[in-house]
């Protein structure tokens, strides 16, 4: 008879034993992911490919490439303030139970619970080819399972919980009993959970589109990701020197498949939103992850600039630029209608549209061509600009604005009133200053346009609608057009 040694304590048990006579641990190994029996000495399950628990246990202090999921509850402070201590304990126990089940069902292990946070690790017990993918899918399942628990929590305690998750792959030190020690990989996962990869995004429609696309891309959900693109008419254009091919939705599918084939954990992180309204967005982002073993297995970061048009929740246009080419992106943003959502087809509105476009392109000569030789500017604000006259004055004003920021743009926020000759608007100059950082310079103005050219502009405080509408009427603006413009908004 050949003794069966226990992997936990080393005791030599009889060959037919199923549990260790000394420590009680099971002696017939099974896959922790699918439950199938595995042969002695196996490193991976031959039924599902998951690493076998206890196989190739790392020595204390061993470095190991793992995938970490860091997740916590959003609004847990409010939860504790609204419930008594016993109710909070019961909610959290149910939460821990559900999250542990999700992690284990995807082949991972819960490293620790920290208050309302869950730290799960994939690959600590044995490196698996799909550890990163399992981690991403587990993170998505944690969010969806918590949503399903919402009804239970609402019935029992009158609360509904939400969750944030972050996933990162990298090197950590594995201690005794697979304890995961703190390392940069863990810290990065926590940073991503707090929104490090999507923190630059807000709540406007194109920003919500990008947030959803980034999450589906990381989870490798092909059909839901493709559903974010217009079935027909979605145009991909790459304006980089060496870029992708152009095409429609089929190009999107090819891009997704190629990206996933080349990396086990590729994801998109938004670096900066340059400009955004309810339809168009210009942003800088990074494609990053780890290349497959076939191509070297190293980390990569690919910076890209993008301008997208989103209509009815679907992308109808996606153009890529060099990440640092802010001027080109902002010019294209304006050309595609960004910052002009309240403009129509009356002559002064068409004039404003052209000003926005040419300003984004920083084309001073083209801007000068939109204005009369005897153009004037009068500022009615308490602390405003000096009066300007003629094209020399206009040229000096534009140069002053351009000097504020390399990516300054002008956006029409509202049209208060407009007829065939006069327009009253609220607008904002926005950008990132050379020293002061992000800025927003808000102005109200009343402009007279004749023959397609700006003749005069008068500046007001941004929210002084009464003064602007009074001046609009004094300059001949028709009241009936005011009602039409207001209704259009």
Backbone torsions as a table, in degrees:
resi	resn	phi	psi	omega
1	UNK	NA	134.6	-179.4
2	UNK	-97.6	122.3	-178.9
3	UNK	-64.9	145.6	177.6
4	UNK	-103.2	108.3	-176.4
5	UNK	-78.1	135.2	177.6
6	UNK	-74.8	130.6	-180.0
7	UNK	-69.6	-22.2	-176.4
8	UNK	-85.5	-48.1	-174.6
9	UNK	-115.9	-10.8	178.0
10	UNK	86.4	-0.6	-178.3
11	UNK	-65.5	139.4	178.9
12	UNK	-86.1	105.4	-179.7
13	UNK	-95.7	161.3	176.2
14	UNK	-64.5	153.7	-170.3
15	UNK	-65.6	-20.9	-179.3
16	UNK	-94.6	1.1	-177.1
17	UNK	-68.4	144.7	176.6
18	UNK	-105.5	-20.8	178.1
19	UNK	-134.2	149.1	-179.2
20	UNK	-68.3	133.8	-178.8
21	UNK	-72.7	-16.2	-177.4
22	UNK	-99.2	-50.4	-174.6
23	UNK	-107.9	-12.9	176.8
24	UNK	85.2	-0.9	179.4
25	UNK	-69.4	149.2	178.3
26	UNK	-64.8	142.7	-178.7
27	UNK	-104.8	-11.5	176.7
28	UNK	-103.4	104.0	-174.3
29	UNK	-68.2	145.7	175.3
30	UNK	-137.3	157.0	-178.2
31	UNK	-72.7	127.5	179.9
32	UNK	-73.8	-11.7	-178.5
33	UNK	-92.6	-50.2	-176.2
34	UNK	-112.5	-10.2	177.6
35	UNK	85.6	-2.1	-178.9
36	UNK	-70.9	148.1	176.3
37	UNK	-69.6	143.3	179.6
38	UNK	-123.7	150.6	-179.2
39	UNK	-71.1	154.0	177.1
40	UNK	-61.7	134.1	179.3
41	UNK	85.2	-3.8	-180.0
42	UNK	-67.0	140.3	178.2
43	UNK	-94.2	-28.0	-179.3
44	UNK	-136.4	149.7	177.6
45	UNK	-69.7	129.4	-179.9
46	UNK	-82.1	1.3	177.2
47	UNK	-95.4	-38.4	-176.6
48	UNK	-129.8	-10.3	178.1
49	UNK	86.9	2.4	179.6
50	UNK	-73.8	149.2	176.2
51	UNK	-64.4	142.6	-177.8
52	UNK	-81.6	129.5	178.2
53	UNK	-57.9	130.7	178.9
54	UNK	88.6	-10.4	-179.8
55	UNK	-77.9	138.2	178.5
56	UNK	46.9	52.6	-179.9
57	UNK	-59.9	129.1	-178.7
58	UNK	-73.5	146.3	175.6
59	UNK	-69.2	161.7	179.6
60	UNK	-56.8	130.4	178.2
61	UNK	83.8	10.2	-179.2
62	UNK	-74.9	142.3	175.0
63	UNK	-85.2	139.1	-175.5
64	UNK	-145.7	136.6	173.7
65	UNK	-81.6	117.2	-176.9
66	UNK	-130.8	165.1	172.1
67	UNK	-111.5	128.9	-174.1
68	UNK	-113.3	134.0	170.7
69	UNK	-109.7	123.6	176.5
70	UNK	-117.1	120.9	-177.1
71	UNK	-138.4	145.1	173.6
72	UNK	-147.0	166.0	-179.4
73	UNK	-78.8	137.1	173.2
74	UNK	-88.8	131.1	178.6
75	UNK	82.1	23.5	-179.2
76	UNK	-67.1	-29.0	177.8
77	UNK	-62.6	-44.9	178.4
78	UNK	-64.1	-34.2	177.9
79	UNK	-60.5	-48.0	-177.7
80	UNK	-67.7	-29.6	179.1
81	UNK	-76.4	-26.2	-174.7
82	UNK	-93.5	-16.6	-177.9
83	UNK	-120.0	158.2	174.1
84	UNK	-77.2	167.4	-172.9
85	UNK	-59.4	-41.0	-178.7
86	UNK	-65.7	-40.1	178.7
87	UNK	-66.0	-41.1	177.8
88	UNK	-60.0	-44.0	-179.8
89	UNK	-59.1	-44.4	-178.4
90	UNK	-67.3	-39.5	176.7
91	UNK	-62.5	-46.4	-177.0
92	UNK	-67.6	-37.1	177.4
93	UNK	-62.3	-41.2	177.9
94	UNK	-66.0	-38.9	177.7
95	UNK	-62.9	-49.1	179.7
96	UNK	-59.3	-44.0	-179.2
97	UNK	-59.7	-46.0	-178.6
98	UNK	-66.2	-42.0	-177.6
99	UNK	-69.9	-38.8	177.5
100	UNK	-61.9	-41.3	179.7
101	UNK	-61.6	-42.8	179.6
102	UNK	-62.6	-48.6	-177.6
103	UNK	-60.1	-48.0	-178.2
104	UNK	-66.0	-34.9	179.7
105	UNK	-67.5	-18.1	177.7
106	UNK	-102.7	12.1	174.6
107	UNK	85.9	14.5	179.6
108	UNK	-107.6	-178.8	176.4
109	UNK	-131.9	143.2	175.1
110	UNK	-79.3	116.0	179.5
111	UNK	-76.1	-38.1	-179.6
112	UNK	-170.5	156.9	166.9
113	UNK	-108.9	128.6	179.9
114	UNK	-120.6	95.1	-177.0
115	UNK	62.8	-114.6	178.6
116	UNK	-99.8	14.7	-177.7
117	UNK	-107.9	148.8	177.1
118	UNK	-118.7	130.4	174.4
119	UNK	-116.3	115.3	-179.2
120	UNK	-118.3	147.4	-175.7
121	UNK	-129.1	138.5	177.6
122	UNK	-122.1	121.5	179.2
123	UNK	105.6	2.0	-178.5
124	UNK	-69.9	-33.2	-177.0
125	UNK	-91.3	-10.0	-178.8
126	UNK	168.8	130.8	-175.5
127	UNK	-68.8	128.2	176.8
128	UNK	-118.7	147.0	-176.9
129	UNK	-62.0	-29.2	-174.0
130	UNK	-109.6	22.5	-178.9
131	UNK	-56.6	-46.1	-176.9
132	UNK	-63.9	-41.7	179.7
133	UNK	-65.8	-41.5	177.5
134	UNK	-60.3	-40.0	-179.0
135	UNK	-63.8	-44.4	-179.9
136	UNK	-64.6	-43.0	179.5
137	UNK	-66.1	-36.7	177.6
138	UNK	-64.2	-42.0	179.3
139	UNK	-61.1	-43.3	178.6
140	UNK	-64.5	-39.6	-179.9
141	UNK	-68.2	-33.8	177.8
142	UNK	-61.0	-42.9	179.9
143	UNK	-65.9	-46.2	-177.2
144	UNK	-68.2	-38.1	179.4
145	UNK	-67.1	-36.4	177.9
146	UNK	-65.5	-36.7	177.4
147	UNK	-61.9	-38.9	178.2
148	UNK	-67.5	-30.5	177.6
149	UNK	-72.9	-13.4	-175.9
150	UNK	-55.3	-43.7	-179.6
151	UNK	-62.9	-41.8	179.0
152	UNK	-61.6	-45.8	-179.6
153	UNK	-66.0	-38.3	-177.9
154	UNK	-68.6	-38.8	177.7
155	UNK	-67.4	-43.0	-174.3
156	UNK	-81.7	-36.2	-173.3
157	UNK	-132.3	-1.0	178.1
158	UNK	71.9	26.3	179.2
159	UNK	-127.5	154.2	174.6
160	UNK	-133.0	123.4	-172.7
161	UNK	-99.2	154.9	174.7
162	UNK	-129.6	162.9	-174.3
163	UNK	-137.1	146.5	170.5
164	UNK	-113.3	143.7	178.8
165	UNK	-133.8	151.7	173.6
166	UNK	-138.5	139.6	-179.0
167	UNK	-127.5	135.5	177.7
168	UNK	-147.2	145.6	176.9
169	UNK	-115.6	133.4	179.8
170	UNK	177.9	-168.7	-174.5
171	UNK	-93.0	132.7	174.1
172	UNK	-133.0	164.2	174.8
173	UNK	-95.2	126.6	-179.9
174	UNK	-100.3	122.5	-178.8
175	UNK	-95.5	-163.8	179.8
176	UNK	-62.7	145.5	-179.0
177	UNK	58.0	30.4	180.0
178	UNK	58.8	27.6	174.6
179	UNK	-66.8	131.2	-177.8
180	UNK	-94.4	118.9	-180.0
181	UNK	-84.0	157.7	-178.0
182	UNK	-65.2	135.7	178.5
183	UNK	-155.2	177.9	-175.7
184	UNK	-64.4	-33.7	178.4
185	UNK	-60.4	-43.3	178.0
186	UNK	-63.7	-43.7	-179.0
187	UNK	-63.5	-40.2	180.0
188	UNK	-66.5	-39.6	177.3
189	UNK	-60.5	-41.3	178.5
190	UNK	-65.0	-38.5	178.9
191	UNK	-65.5	-42.0	178.1
192	UNK	-63.5	-38.6	178.7
193	UNK	-59.6	-35.1	179.8
194	UNK	-79.1	0.9	176.0
195	UNK	106.8	14.8	-178.1
196	UNK	-56.8	-32.4	-179.3
197	UNK	-85.0	-21.5	-176.8
198	UNK	-132.1	13.2	-174.2
199	UNK	-62.8	-25.0	-177.9
200	UNK	-72.4	-14.9	-175.9
201	UNK	-84.0	146.0	177.2
202	UNK	-108.1	-145.0	-173.4
203	UNK	-117.2	13.6	174.7
204	UNK	-76.9	158.0	-171.3
205	UNK	-52.7	-48.1	178.8
206	UNK	-64.7	-32.7	178.3
207	UNK	-69.0	-40.2	176.1
208	UNK	-64.1	-37.1	177.8
209	UNK	-60.5	-47.3	-178.3
210	UNK	-65.3	-37.4	178.4
211	UNK	-62.8	-43.9	-179.9
212	UNK	-67.6	-42.8	179.6
213	UNK	-61.2	-43.4	-178.9
214	UNK	-61.1	-40.7	-179.2
215	UNK	-70.0	-41.9	178.4
216	UNK	-67.6	-36.3	177.8
217	UNK	-62.8	-45.7	-179.9
218	UNK	-64.5	-34.5	-179.4
219	UNK	-83.9	-4.2	178.9
220	UNK	58.9	43.7	178.3
221	UNK	-96.1	93.6	-170.8
222	UNK	-64.1	-56.7	-174.8
223	UNK	-62.3	-47.0	176.8
224	UNK	-61.4	-34.6	178.5
225	UNK	-67.8	-42.6	179.4
226	UNK	-66.1	-28.4	178.9
227	UNK	-66.5	-13.5	177.8
228	UNK	-81.7	-4.9	180.0
229	UNK	-110.6	144.4	177.6
230	UNK	-59.6	131.3	-176.9
231	UNK	-59.0	-38.2	176.5
232	UNK	-131.4	140.3	175.8
233	UNK	94.9	-4.3	175.8
234	UNK	-73.2	123.0	-174.1
235	UNK	-112.0	126.3	175.0
236	UNK	-106.0	124.4	177.4
237	UNK	-129.9	131.2	177.6
238	UNK	-113.3	111.9	-175.2
239	UNK	-95.7	8.1	174.1
240	UNK	-75.1	162.2	-178.9
241	UNK	-62.8	-45.0	176.2
242	UNK	-119.3	97.9	-172.8
243	UNK	-130.5	-171.2	179.8
244	UNK	-75.0	167.0	171.2
245	UNK	-74.1	160.6	177.2
246	UNK	-91.5	167.6	179.0
247	UNK	161.6	-172.1	-179.5
248	UNK	-105.3	-141.6	-176.0
249	UNK	-63.5	-31.3	179.0
250	UNK	-63.6	-30.1	176.8
251	UNK	-70.0	-36.1	177.3
252	UNK	-62.7	-44.0	179.4
253	UNK	-62.9	-42.0	179.3
254	UNK	-63.9	-40.7	178.9
255	UNK	-62.2	-44.5	-180.0
256	UNK	-61.9	-48.0	-178.0
257	UNK	-63.8	-41.9	179.8
258	UNK	-64.2	-43.0	-179.6
259	UNK	-62.8	-45.3	-178.3
260	UNK	-68.3	-34.0	-179.9
261	UNK	-68.6	-29.7	-175.8
262	UNK	-88.4	-9.3	-177.2
263	UNK	-152.4	140.5	179.7
264	UNK	-81.8	-18.7	-174.8
265	UNK	-138.8	28.6	-177.6
266	UNK	-61.8	141.8	178.5
267	UNK	-149.2	167.0	176.8
268	UNK	-115.2	132.1	176.0
269	UNK	-120.8	132.7	-179.5
270	UNK	-85.9	118.7	-178.8
271	UNK	-81.1	-43.2	-174.0
272	UNK	-163.5	137.9	171.4
273	UNK	-96.0	114.8	-178.9
274	UNK	-78.0	-39.4	-179.0
275	UNK	-163.0	148.1	-179.5
276	UNK	-161.0	138.1	167.5
277	UNK	-128.8	-156.6	-175.7
278	UNK	-79.4	-0.5	-176.0
279	UNK	-134.7	-35.6	-173.6
280	UNK	-121.3	144.2	177.6
281	UNK	-139.8	139.8	172.2
282	UNK	-120.5	128.3	-175.4
283	UNK	-150.8	162.6	174.5
284	UNK	-112.0	133.8	-176.5
285	UNK	-142.1	168.2	178.7
286	UNK	-127.2	128.9	166.0
287	UNK	-89.5	124.2	-177.5
288	UNK	-147.3	157.7	-179.3
289	UNK	165.0	-152.9	-179.7
290	UNK	-121.9	130.2	179.1
291	UNK	-70.9	158.1	179.5
292	UNK	-66.7	161.9	-179.6
293	UNK	-59.1	-32.8	-177.9
294	UNK	-64.3	-24.8	-178.9
295	UNK	-111.0	17.7	173.2
296	UNK	114.5	-24.5	176.7
297	UNK	71.5	21.1	-178.9
298	UNK	-94.3	166.5	177.0
299	UNK	-78.2	149.4	178.0
300	UNK	-143.3	152.6	173.3
301	UNK	-137.7	121.6	-179.3
302	UNK	-116.6	101.5	178.9
303	UNK	-74.5	138.3	-178.9
304	UNK	-144.8	146.2	170.2
305	UNK	-102.7	147.9	-178.4
306	UNK	-143.9	144.7	171.0
307	UNK	-126.0	121.5	-176.1
308	UNK	-124.0	148.3	173.2
309	UNK	-114.7	123.7	-177.9
310	UNK	-117.0	125.5	178.8
311	UNK	-131.4	126.8	180.0
312	UNK	54.2	38.6	175.5
313	UNK	80.7	6.0	-179.3
314	UNK	-128.4	146.4	178.7
315	UNK	-78.3	127.5	176.3
316	UNK	-108.7	-12.6	177.2
317	UNK	-153.8	139.8	177.5
318	UNK	-142.3	115.3	179.0
319	UNK	-120.0	136.6	-178.4
320	UNK	-110.1	145.1	-178.1
321	UNK	-134.7	167.8	169.2
322	UNK	-62.5	139.4	-173.1
323	UNK	-57.6	-34.4	-176.3
324	UNK	-89.6	-2.1	-176.1
325	UNK	-86.7	68.2	-177.5
326	UNK	-61.1	-42.9	-176.6
327	UNK	-60.2	-43.7	-179.8
328	UNK	-64.8	-40.6	-179.4
329	UNK	-66.4	-43.5	-178.9
330	UNK	-69.4	-34.6	176.3
331	UNK	-64.9	-42.6	179.4
332	UNK	-68.4	-37.6	175.5
333	UNK	-54.3	-46.2	-180.0
334	UNK	-69.2	-40.2	179.8
335	UNK	-61.4	-33.1	-179.8
336	UNK	-85.1	5.4	175.5
337	UNK	99.9	4.3	178.7
338	UNK	-62.1	134.6	179.3
339	UNK	78.3	7.9	-176.1
340	UNK	-125.5	25.9	-170.0
341	UNK	-64.1	-21.5	-176.7
342	UNK	-100.6	8.5	-176.4
343	UNK	-91.5	146.9	179.4
344	UNK	-119.0	-145.8	-172.6
345	UNK	-112.9	4.8	174.9
346	UNK	-67.0	152.0	-175.6
347	UNK	-50.6	-47.2	178.9
348	UNK	-63.4	-30.9	178.1
349	UNK	-70.6	-39.3	176.7
350	UNK	-64.9	-36.8	176.0
351	UNK	-60.5	-47.0	-179.7
352	UNK	-62.6	-38.6	177.9
353	UNK	-59.2	-44.1	-179.9
354	UNK	-67.9	-37.3	177.7
355	UNK	-61.1	-46.0	180.0
356	UNK	-59.8	-45.3	-178.4
357	UNK	-65.1	-47.2	-176.5
358	UNK	-72.0	-30.6	176.2
359	UNK	-66.2	-43.0	179.3
360	UNK	-61.6	-34.5	178.1
361	UNK	-80.4	-4.8	-178.5
362	UNK	54.4	38.5	-179.0
363	UNK	-96.3	88.9	-174.2
364	UNK	-63.3	-40.9	-179.2
365	UNK	-63.4	-40.7	178.6
366	UNK	-66.2	-35.1	176.3
367	UNK	-65.8	-42.5	179.3
368	UNK	-59.9	-35.2	-178.9
369	UNK	-67.5	-16.6	178.7
370	UNK	-86.6	2.3	-173.2
371	UNK	-129.3	146.1	-178.7
372	UNK	-71.2	155.8	-179.8
373	UNK	-58.6	-36.4	-177.4
374	UNK	-99.9	29.4	178.5
375	UNK	-54.8	143.7	178.7
376	UNK	-133.9	152.9	174.1
377	UNK	-130.6	130.5	176.0
378	UNK	-127.0	129.7	-177.2
379	UNK	-107.9	117.3	-178.4
380	UNK	-94.3	3.2	-180.0
381	UNK	-75.7	155.9	-178.5
382	UNK	-60.9	-42.3	177.0
383	UNK	-120.8	90.8	-174.3
384	UNK	-129.7	-167.8	-179.7
385	UNK	-82.2	159.9	173.4
386	UNK	-73.3	157.3	179.0
387	UNK	-62.0	139.4	178.7
388	UNK	-120.3	146.3	179.2
389	UNK	-139.4	140.7	175.3
390	UNK	75.5	173.1	-177.4
391	UNK	-68.7	-27.1	176.4
392	UNK	-64.4	-40.6	177.4
393	UNK	-65.3	-41.5	178.8
394	UNK	-63.6	-43.1	-179.8
395	UNK	-60.3	-43.2	-179.2
396	UNK	-65.6	-39.4	178.4
397	UNK	-63.9	-42.6	179.0
398	UNK	-65.8	-41.6	178.5
399	UNK	-62.4	-36.2	177.7
400	UNK	-64.4	-42.4	178.5
401	UNK	-66.4	-44.4	180.0
402	UNK	-61.0	-31.4	-178.7
403	UNK	-72.5	-15.7	-179.4
404	UNK	-68.1	-32.9	-173.1
405	UNK	-163.0	143.3	176.4
406	UNK	-70.8	-14.2	-178.7
407	UNK	-128.3	27.4	179.7
408	UNK	-61.6	143.7	179.0
409	UNK	-139.9	160.7	175.3
410	UNK	-117.4	134.7	-179.3
411	UNK	-128.6	132.8	175.6
412	UNK	-83.0	113.5	-177.7
413	UNK	-84.3	-40.8	-178.0
414	UNK	-151.1	145.7	168.2
415	UNK	-104.8	113.2	-179.5
416	UNK	-78.7	-36.9	-179.1
417	UNK	-163.7	149.6	179.7
418	UNK	-160.5	138.3	168.5
419	UNK	-130.6	-155.0	-175.6
420	UNK	-74.0	-9.3	-173.2
421	UNK	-135.0	-31.5	-173.7
422	UNK	-122.5	144.5	178.4
423	UNK	-139.8	138.4	175.1
424	UNK	-116.7	125.4	-174.9
425	UNK	-136.7	160.9	164.6
426	UNK	-111.8	131.7	-177.9
427	UNK	-138.8	164.6	179.1
428	UNK	-135.0	134.4	168.6
429	UNK	-93.9	124.0	-174.8
430	UNK	-133.9	151.8	178.8
431	UNK	169.3	-165.5	177.4
432	UNK	-120.0	115.2	-177.0
433	UNK	-70.7	157.9	-178.3
434	UNK	-64.8	-30.0	-178.1
435	UNK	-125.6	-36.5	-172.7
436	UNK	-86.0	-8.4	-178.7
437	UNK	84.0	-155.5	-175.7
438	UNK	-65.6	136.8	-178.6
439	UNK	-139.1	162.4	176.2
440	UNK	-143.3	119.5	-175.7
441	UNK	-115.4	104.9	-171.5
442	UNK	-100.4	135.7	-177.2
443	UNK	-142.3	145.8	167.1
444	UNK	-104.0	144.2	177.8
445	UNK	-148.5	157.7	175.0
446	UNK	-124.4	121.7	-172.8
447	UNK	-121.6	140.2	174.3
448	UNK	-106.0	128.5	-178.7
449	UNK	-122.9	127.9	179.3
450	UNK	-134.1	128.3	-180.0
451	UNK	63.1	29.5	178.4
452	UNK	81.6	3.2	-178.3
453	UNK	-120.8	145.5	176.1
454	UNK	-70.9	127.8	-179.3
455	UNK	-101.6	-40.3	-179.6
456	UNK	-154.4	155.1	174.2
457	UNK	-140.1	137.0	177.4
458	UNK	-123.1	130.0	-173.2
459	UNK	-99.9	144.6	-179.4
460	UNK	-139.4	168.3	171.3
461	UNK	-61.9	144.9	-171.8
462	UNK	-54.5	-39.8	-174.9
463	UNK	-100.8	14.5	-179.0
464	UNK	-90.4	67.0	-176.8
465	UNK	-61.4	-38.7	-176.5
466	UNK	-60.8	-46.5	-179.5
467	UNK	-64.6	-41.1	-178.7
468	UNK	-67.0	-42.1	-179.9
469	UNK	-69.5	-33.2	175.9
470	UNK	-64.7	-44.1	-179.9
471	UNK	-68.4	-36.5	175.8
472	UNK	-55.4	-45.3	179.9
473	UNK	-67.7	-40.5	179.9
474	UNK	-61.8	-33.6	-178.2
475	UNK	-84.6	5.0	175.2
476	UNK	101.7	4.3	177.6
477	UNK	-63.2	131.0	-175.0
478	UNK	-81.0	131.5	-179.3
479	UNK	-57.7	-36.4	-177.8
480	UNK	-65.0	-30.5	176.0
481	UNK	-71.8	-31.2	175.6
482	UNK	-59.2	-44.5	179.8
483	UNK	-63.7	-40.0	-179.6
484	UNK	-63.3	-43.8	-178.8
485	UNK	-65.2	-40.6	-179.2
486	UNK	-65.9	-39.7	179.0
487	UNK	-64.8	-33.7	-179.4
488	UNK	-64.6	-30.8	178.9
489	UNK	-73.6	NA	NA
